[in-house]
């Protein structure tokens, strides 16, 4: 595919303080657009970042036929730009496409679009450790039609945002509260797809949790309200008796790339890994018995987010005295060292520009 590029007349980067960034508020000079019509994806184009014009009748606004991804690029120790596991994110994007009846995009086209846009925007990749370029690919249906049916046309876009840490706590442990009366997803639903509906369902519970002083919601399953599933913005892992336990990917949990990276590293290090159902009662019992060593979340935005407290109904547990655990720290150090080119990439996770 040929990528047509329309460059900006003047970059706005000099107006941005790249040493003091927040998450998701600043965007680079250009964006990529590729339309689907007549049964095929058309040639992509890179244009100046800006508003797009849509009809009030565009079907994605009414029926939610939208998917998205989140990837990161890092300025490496070698002076290159490292993109972390783009193939894994692409695989998940296409799984989401299949679930939402959206036409898939080949890896070659996806990667070429990604590379060309980042090459053009390389000045927007923050140089300092702890910062990165957040990459947001997304696809939305574009038929102007009010009526519940699969769209015939789509738009694929990529926008870029230089970012700092996602959670203001950084590597300080976060506080979680269970989902109570609310449910996020169930088997057969949209839980395994990265689509806005998943996040829309989490907004009210997350807002209520934050008003109570908690960082995020720890979601329990929709049927029994006992099995732990995930956190609103990340997968969840527990270290119980020095065994790494995480809920299985059974159709209601989003398959996280950072989760997969952590499990691969754990097995490489000889740590026992168990992907199995775990109830909130089992977790509290393990804590009371002194067997709950650590709890941490995994996700693209935060990488590793240690958990210091979990509240369920009227009871709370404090994890590892409210401090980051040794294994959580080790995973964070290892993943970020690979991302920034400070350690060898033995798994071939990195695509370098």
BAKOLTI-901776 format. One record per residue (C-alpha): x, y, z; chain; residue in three letters. Coordinates in steps of 0.02 Angstrom, whole numbers. Layout:
REM BAKOLTI-901776
+--------+--------+--------+-------+------+
|     c1 |     c2 |     c3 | chain | resn |
+--------+--------+--------+-------+------+
|      X |      Y |      Z |     A |  ALA |
...
+--------+--------+--------+-------+------+
REM end
This chain:
REM BAKOLTI-901776
+--------+--------+--------+-------+------+
|     c1 |     c2 |     c3 | chain | resn |
+--------+--------+--------+-------+------+
|      0 |      0 |      0 |     A |  UNK |
|     57 |    176 |    -38 |     A |  UNK |
|     48 |    297 |    108 |     A |  UNK |
|     16 |    476 |     54 |     A |  UNK |
|     88 |    605 |    175 |     A |  UNK |
|     27 |    784 |    197 |     A |  UNK |
|    148 |    864 |    321 |     A |  UNK |
|    106 |   1007 |    439 |     A |  UNK |
|    174 |   1177 |    392 |     A |  UNK |
|    247 |   1202 |    566 |     A |  UNK |
|    264 |   1080 |    711 |     A |  UNK |
|    182 |   1125 |    878 |     A |  UNK |
|    310 |   1024 |    978 |     A |  UNK |
|    401 |   1179 |   1040 |     A |  UNK |
|    243 |   1231 |   1132 |     A |  UNK |
|    240 |   1067 |   1230 |     A |  UNK |
|    336 |   1039 |   1392 |     A |  UNK |
|    397 |    863 |   1358 |     A |  UNK |
|    468 |    848 |   1534 |     A |  UNK |
|    300 |    877 |   1618 |     A |  UNK |
|    168 |    774 |   1531 |     A |  UNK |
|      4 |    700 |   1588 |     A |  UNK |
|    -76 |    545 |   1513 |     A |  UNK |
|   -177 |    567 |   1353 |     A |  UNK |
|   -190 |    757 |   1346 |     A |  UNK |
|    -58 |    802 |   1215 |     A |  UNK |
|    -57 |    738 |   1035 |     A |  UNK |
|     76 |    742 |    900 |     A |  UNK |
|     72 |    839 |    737 |     A |  UNK |
|      3 |    702 |    623 |     A |  UNK |
|   -122 |    560 |    619 |     A |  UNK |
|   -150 |    413 |    502 |     A |  UNK |
|   -316 |    379 |    415 |     A |  UNK |
|   -366 |    228 |    311 |     A |  UNK |
|   -542 |    199 |    248 |     A |  UNK |
|   -632 |     37 |    207 |     A |  UNK |
|   -757 |     40 |     64 |     A |  UNK |
|   -811 |    -70 |    -82 |     A |  UNK |
|   -754 |   -222 |     17 |     A |  UNK |
|   -572 |   -173 |     42 |     A |  UNK |
|   -455 |    -60 |    138 |     A |  UNK |
|   -398 |     90 |     35 |     A |  UNK |
|   -225 |    170 |     33 |     A |  UNK |
|   -182 |    253 |    199 |     A |  UNK |
|   -141 |    435 |    217 |     A |  UNK |
|    -48 |    534 |    350 |     A |  UNK |
|   -120 |    708 |    377 |     A |  UNK |
|   -103 |    848 |    506 |     A |  UNK |
|   -185 |    803 |    672 |     A |  UNK |
|   -353 |    888 |    689 |     A |  UNK |
|   -540 |    873 |    696 |     A |  UNK |
|   -633 |    755 |    582 |     A |  UNK |
|   -804 |    785 |    507 |     A |  UNK |
|   -941 |    656 |    535 |     A |  UNK |
|  -1128 |    646 |    508 |     A |  UNK |
|  -1245 |    646 |    658 |     A |  UNK |
|  -1312 |    484 |    584 |     A |  UNK |
|  -1145 |    392 |    584 |     A |  UNK |
|  -1189 |    219 |    647 |     A |  UNK |
|  -1043 |    199 |    767 |     A |  UNK |
|  -1112 |    339 |    876 |     A |  UNK |
|  -1277 |    248 |    891 |     A |  UNK |
|  -1231 |     64 |    895 |     A |  UNK |
|  -1052 |     61 |    957 |     A |  UNK |
|   -965 |    -34 |    818 |     A |  UNK |
|   -793 |     26 |    873 |     A |  UNK |
|   -630 |    -56 |    931 |     A |  UNK |
|   -464 |     16 |    986 |     A |  UNK |
|   -290 |    -29 |   1047 |     A |  UNK |
|   -153 |     47 |   1154 |     A |  UNK |
|     32 |     20 |   1113 |     A |  UNK |
|    190 |    106 |   1173 |     A |  UNK |
|    352 |    162 |   1093 |     A |  UNK |
|    508 |    206 |   1193 |     A |  UNK |
|    667 |    304 |   1160 |     A |  UNK |
|    800 |    172 |   1189 |     A |  UNK |
|    971 |    177 |   1269 |     A |  UNK |
|   1043 |    153 |   1094 |     A |  UNK |
|    957 |    310 |   1028 |     A |  UNK |
|    828 |    209 |    931 |     A |  UNK |
|    639 |    200 |    950 |     A |  UNK |
|    575 |     35 |   1020 |     A |  UNK |
|    395 |    -19 |    990 |     A |  UNK |
|    343 |   -149 |   1117 |     A |  UNK |
|    259 |   -307 |   1049 |     A |  UNK |
|    159 |   -231 |    904 |     A |  UNK |
|    119 |   -404 |    835 |     A |  UNK |
|     35 |   -457 |    997 |     A |  UNK |
|    -70 |   -298 |   1000 |     A |  UNK |
|   -115 |   -323 |    817 |     A |  UNK |
|   -176 |   -500 |    854 |     A |  UNK |
|   -289 |   -433 |    991 |     A |  UNK |
|   -352 |   -294 |    878 |     A |  UNK |
|   -406 |   -420 |    747 |     A |  UNK |
|   -491 |   -527 |    879 |     A |  UNK |
|   -589 |   -373 |    931 |     A |  UNK |
|   -629 |   -340 |    747 |     A |  UNK |
|   -700 |   -514 |    726 |     A |  UNK |
|   -810 |   -495 |    880 |     A |  UNK |
|   -877 |   -326 |    820 |     A |  UNK |
|   -899 |   -378 |    636 |     A |  UNK |
|   -763 |   -257 |    580 |     A |  UNK |
|   -649 |   -305 |    433 |     A |  UNK |
|   -477 |   -359 |    491 |     A |  UNK |
|   -313 |   -276 |    441 |     A |  UNK |
|   -159 |   -378 |    395 |     A |  UNK |
|     -6 |   -365 |    506 |     A |  UNK |
|    102 |   -301 |    363 |     A |  UNK |
|    -17 |   -156 |    329 |     A |  UNK |
|    -41 |   -121 |    515 |     A |  UNK |
|    145 |   -118 |    551 |     A |  UNK |
|    187 |    -15 |    397 |     A |  UNK |
|     59 |    116 |    448 |     A |  UNK |
|    129 |    118 |    624 |     A |  UNK |
|    310 |    134 |    569 |     A |  UNK |
|    281 |    271 |    441 |     A |  UNK |
|    183 |    377 |    564 |     A |  UNK |
|    310 |    357 |    704 |     A |  UNK |
|    456 |    393 |    586 |     A |  UNK |
|    373 |    557 |    542 |     A |  UNK |
|    337 |    595 |    726 |     A |  UNK |
|    501 |    532 |    803 |     A |  UNK |
|    531 |    699 |    888 |     A |  UNK |
|    374 |    666 |    991 |     A |  UNK |
|    448 |    513 |   1077 |     A |  UNK |
|    501 |    575 |   1251 |     A |  UNK |
|    686 |    551 |   1289 |     A |  UNK |
|    676 |    529 |   1477 |     A |  UNK |
|    656 |    365 |   1571 |     A |  UNK |
|    479 |    333 |   1631 |     A |  UNK |
|    401 |    422 |   1483 |     A |  UNK |
|    343 |    349 |   1317 |     A |  UNK |
|    243 |    379 |   1160 |     A |  UNK |
|     69 |    308 |   1178 |     A |  UNK |
|     -1 |    241 |   1013 |     A |  UNK |
|   -189 |    234 |    992 |     A |  UNK |
|   -251 |    135 |    839 |     A |  UNK |
|   -441 |    126 |    823 |     A |  UNK |
|   -575 |     79 |    698 |     A |  UNK |
|   -753 |    141 |    689 |     A |  UNK |
|   -901 |    107 |    575 |     A |  UNK |
|   -942 |    251 |    458 |     A |  UNK |
|  -1107 |    211 |    373 |     A |  UNK |
|  -1230 |    354 |    393 |     A |  UNK |
|  -1378 |    246 |    437 |     A |  UNK |
|  -1492 |    233 |    588 |     A |  UNK |
|  -1541 |     51 |    599 |     A |  UNK |
|  -1458 |    -95 |    689 |     A |  UNK |
|  -1350 |   -185 |    562 |     A |  UNK |
|  -1168 |   -212 |    518 |     A |  UNK |
|  -1090 |    -62 |    433 |     A |  UNK |
|  -1021 |    -74 |    256 |     A |  UNK |
|   -887 |     60 |    280 |     A |  UNK |
|   -755 |     93 |    413 |     A |  UNK |
|   -613 |    209 |    459 |     A |  UNK |
|   -447 |    153 |    537 |     A |  UNK |
|   -347 |    288 |    624 |     A |  UNK |
|   -188 |    303 |    727 |     A |  UNK |
|   -152 |    450 |    841 |     A |  UNK |
|      1 |    474 |    951 |     A |  UNK |
|     19 |    549 |   1125 |     A |  UNK |
|    180 |    576 |   1225 |     A |  UNK |
|    143 |    522 |   1403 |     A |  UNK |
|    207 |    502 |   1580 |     A |  UNK |
|    142 |    371 |   1703 |     A |  UNK |
|    -43 |    324 |   1692 |     A |  UNK |
|    -77 |    318 |   1880 |     A |  UNK |
|    -28 |    469 |   1983 |     A |  UNK |
|     33 |    345 |   2115 |     A |  UNK |
|    169 |    285 |   1994 |     A |  UNK |
|    246 |    130 |   2073 |     A |  UNK |
|    166 |    167 |   2241 |     A |  UNK |
|     31 |     38 |   2282 |     A |  UNK |
|   -147 |     76 |   2228 |     A |  UNK |
|   -308 |     43 |   2325 |     A |  UNK |
|   -444 |    -68 |   2249 |     A |  UNK |
|   -626 |    -99 |   2294 |     A |  UNK |
|   -732 |   -242 |   2228 |     A |  UNK |
|   -873 |   -209 |   2104 |     A |  UNK |
|  -1020 |   -235 |   2223 |     A |  UNK |
|  -1186 |   -234 |   2130 |     A |  UNK |
|  -1107 |   -190 |   1963 |     A |  UNK |
|  -1050 |   -310 |   1827 |     A |  UNK |
|   -934 |   -277 |   1680 |     A |  UNK |
|   -944 |   -428 |   1566 |     A |  UNK |
|   -994 |   -610 |   1556 |     A |  UNK |
|   -941 |   -758 |   1450 |     A |  UNK |
|  -1006 |   -737 |   1273 |     A |  UNK |
|  -1011 |   -548 |   1293 |     A |  UNK |
|   -885 |   -414 |   1248 |     A |  UNK |
|   -764 |   -439 |   1393 |     A |  UNK |
|   -625 |   -510 |   1284 |     A |  UNK |
|   -639 |   -371 |   1153 |     A |  UNK |
|   -557 |   -201 |   1171 |     A |  UNK |
|   -710 |    -99 |   1131 |     A |  UNK |
|   -780 |     60 |   1211 |     A |  UNK |
|   -931 |    -32 |   1282 |     A |  UNK |
|   -819 |   -121 |   1408 |     A |  UNK |
|   -754 |     44 |   1472 |     A |  UNK |
|   -922 |    131 |   1470 |     A |  UNK |
|   -987 |     -4 |   1588 |     A |  UNK |
|   -845 |     31 |   1709 |     A |  UNK |
|   -859 |    221 |   1720 |     A |  UNK |
|   -995 |    237 |   1853 |     A |  UNK |
|   -920 |    105 |   1971 |     A |  UNK |
|   -745 |    181 |   1946 |     A |  UNK |
|   -811 |    355 |   1984 |     A |  UNK |
|   -896 |    294 |   2142 |     A |  UNK |
|   -737 |    201 |   2194 |     A |  UNK |
|   -631 |    357 |   2170 |     A |  UNK |
|   -751 |    461 |   2274 |     A |  UNK |
|   -722 |    335 |   2414 |     A |  UNK |
|   -534 |    357 |   2398 |     A |  UNK |
|   -495 |    203 |   2293 |     A |  UNK |
|   -398 |    201 |   2131 |     A |  UNK |
|   -497 |     72 |   2033 |     A |  UNK |
|   -627 |    -66 |   2040 |     A |  UNK |
|   -580 |   -249 |   2059 |     A |  UNK |
|   -710 |   -336 |   1953 |     A |  UNK |
|   -795 |   -496 |   2010 |     A |  UNK |
|   -885 |   -613 |   1889 |     A |  UNK |
|  -1061 |   -570 |   1832 |     A |  UNK |
|  -1142 |   -735 |   1886 |     A |  UNK |
|  -1080 |   -781 |   2060 |     A |  UNK |
|  -1001 |   -614 |   2109 |     A |  UNK |
|   -860 |   -715 |   2187 |     A |  UNK |
|   -729 |   -751 |   2054 |     A |  UNK |
|   -601 |   -614 |   2028 |     A |  UNK |
|   -584 |   -558 |   1847 |     A |  UNK |
|   -483 |   -400 |   1816 |     A |  UNK |
|   -464 |   -217 |   1862 |     A |  UNK |
|   -544 |    -82 |   1757 |     A |  UNK |
|   -384 |    -39 |   1664 |     A |  UNK |
|   -273 |   -191 |   1691 |     A |  UNK |
|   -262 |   -377 |   1723 |     A |  UNK |
|   -229 |   -435 |   1901 |     A |  UNK |
|   -100 |   -555 |   1975 |     A |  UNK |
|    -78 |   -628 |   2149 |     A |  UNK |
|     75 |   -705 |   2230 |     A |  UNK |
|     10 |   -836 |   2352 |     A |  UNK |
|    138 |   -946 |   2440 |     A |  UNK |
|    265 |   -889 |   2310 |     A |  UNK |
|    153 |   -951 |   2167 |     A |  UNK |
|     95 |   -828 |   2035 |     A |  UNK |
|    -94 |   -843 |   2016 |     A |  UNK |
|   -199 |   -749 |   1889 |     A |  UNK |
|   -378 |   -775 |   1826 |     A |  UNK |
|   -392 |   -876 |   1664 |     A |  UNK |
|   -439 |   -802 |   1496 |     A |  UNK |
|   -612 |   -880 |   1487 |     A |  UNK |
|   -702 |   -755 |   1376 |     A |  UNK |
|   -746 |   -616 |   1497 |     A |  UNK |
|   -569 |   -548 |   1526 |     A |  UNK |
|   -466 |   -443 |   1407 |     A |  UNK |
|   -306 |   -532 |   1357 |     A |  UNK |
|   -171 |   -410 |   1408 |     A |  UNK |
|     -3 |   -403 |   1318 |     A |  UNK |
|     86 |   -351 |   1478 |     A |  UNK |
|      0 |   -497 |   1567 |     A |  UNK |
|     69 |   -614 |   1435 |     A |  UNK |
|    242 |   -536 |   1453 |     A |  UNK |
|    242 |   -558 |   1642 |     A |  UNK |
|    187 |   -740 |   1631 |     A |  UNK |
|    323 |   -777 |   1503 |     A |  UNK |
|    454 |   -696 |   1614 |     A |  UNK |
|    391 |   -788 |   1769 |     A |  UNK |
|    405 |   -957 |   1682 |     A |  UNK |
|    577 |   -909 |   1616 |     A |  UNK |
|    630 |   -873 |   1796 |     A |  UNK |
|    563 |  -1038 |   1861 |     A |  UNK |
|    416 |   -963 |   1955 |     A |  UNK |
|    264 |  -1075 |   1967 |     A |  UNK |
|    122 |   -996 |   1866 |     A |  UNK |
|    -60 |  -1046 |   1888 |     A |  UNK |
|   -195 |   -973 |   1775 |     A |  UNK |
|   -350 |  -1025 |   1870 |     A |  UNK |
|   -510 |   -958 |   1947 |     A |  UNK |
|   -483 |   -872 |   2114 |     A |  UNK |
|   -623 |   -808 |   2224 |     A |  UNK |
|   -621 |   -652 |   2331 |     A |  UNK |
|   -651 |   -764 |   2483 |     A |  UNK |
|   -496 |   -867 |   2443 |     A |  UNK |
|   -395 |   -708 |   2429 |     A |  UNK |
|   -452 |   -645 |   2599 |     A |  UNK |
|   -420 |   -816 |   2676 |     A |  UNK |
|   -244 |   -819 |   2604 |     A |  UNK |
|   -213 |   -646 |   2674 |     A |  UNK |
|   -273 |   -696 |   2849 |     A |  UNK |
|   -160 |   -850 |   2843 |     A |  UNK |
|    -11 |   -743 |   2796 |     A |  UNK |
|      4 |   -827 |   2626 |     A |  UNK |
|    -38 |   -678 |   2516 |     A |  UNK |
|    134 |   -610 |   2471 |     A |  UNK |
|     93 |   -482 |   2336 |     A |  UNK |
|    -43 |   -416 |   2222 |     A |  UNK |
|    -10 |   -316 |   2064 |     A |  UNK |
|    -95 |   -262 |   1904 |     A |  UNK |
|    -22 |   -275 |   1729 |     A |  UNK |
|    -64 |   -160 |   1584 |     A |  UNK |
|      8 |    -62 |   1439 |     A |  UNK |
|    -19 |    107 |   1519 |     A |  UNK |
|     50 |     70 |   1694 |     A |  UNK |
|    159 |    -84 |   1653 |     A |  UNK |
|    155 |   -147 |   1834 |     A |  UNK |
|     43 |    -70 |   1966 |     A |  UNK |
|     66 |   -141 |   2142 |     A |  UNK |
|    -90 |   -156 |   2250 |     A |  UNK |
|    -79 |   -106 |   2432 |     A |  UNK |
|   -260 |   -127 |   2488 |     A |  UNK |
|   -416 |   -221 |   2433 |     A |  UNK |
|   -587 |   -185 |   2506 |     A |  UNK |
|   -732 |   -307 |   2488 |     A |  UNK |
|   -899 |   -267 |   2567 |     A |  UNK |
|   -856 |   -215 |   2746 |     A |  UNK |
|   -684 |   -296 |   2754 |     A |  UNK |
|   -514 |   -241 |   2693 |     A |  UNK |
|   -344 |   -321 |   2676 |     A |  UNK |
|   -176 |   -234 |   2671 |     A |  UNK |
|    -53 |   -317 |   2552 |     A |  UNK |
|    133 |   -325 |   2594 |     A |  UNK |
|    113 |   -188 |   2724 |     A |  UNK |
|     55 |    -70 |   2587 |     A |  UNK |
|    223 |    -75 |   2497 |     A |  UNK |
|    277 |   -135 |   2326 |     A |  UNK |
|    332 |   -317 |   2330 |     A |  UNK |
|    500 |   -383 |   2273 |     A |  UNK |
|    425 |   -483 |   2128 |     A |  UNK |
|    317 |   -336 |   2069 |     A |  UNK |
|    472 |   -228 |   2067 |     A |  UNK |
|    571 |   -362 |   1974 |     A |  UNK |
|    438 |   -378 |   1839 |     A |  UNK |
|    430 |   -189 |   1819 |     A |  UNK |
|    618 |   -173 |   1809 |     A |  UNK |
|    633 |   -315 |   1682 |     A |  UNK |
|    492 |   -261 |   1566 |     A |  UNK |
|    544 |    -78 |   1565 |     A |  UNK |
|    727 |   -124 |   1540 |     A |  UNK |
|    680 |   -221 |   1384 |     A |  UNK |
|    568 |    -79 |   1324 |     A |  UNK |
|    707 |     51 |   1344 |     A |  UNK |
|    842 |    -61 |   1269 |     A |  UNK |
|    937 |    -82 |   1432 |     A |  UNK |
|    925 |   -272 |   1430 |     A |  UNK |
|    928 |   -400 |   1288 |     A |  UNK |
|    763 |   -437 |   1202 |     A |  UNK |
|    774 |   -627 |   1207 |     A |  UNK |
|    589 |   -647 |   1163 |     A |  UNK |
|    596 |   -539 |   1005 |     A |  UNK |
|    466 |   -422 |   1077 |     A |  UNK |
|    538 |   -260 |   1009 |     A |  UNK |
|    519 |   -182 |    836 |     A |  UNK |
|    652 |    -47 |    817 |     A |  UNK |
|    652 |    112 |    713 |     A |  UNK |
+--------+--------+--------+-------+------+
REM end
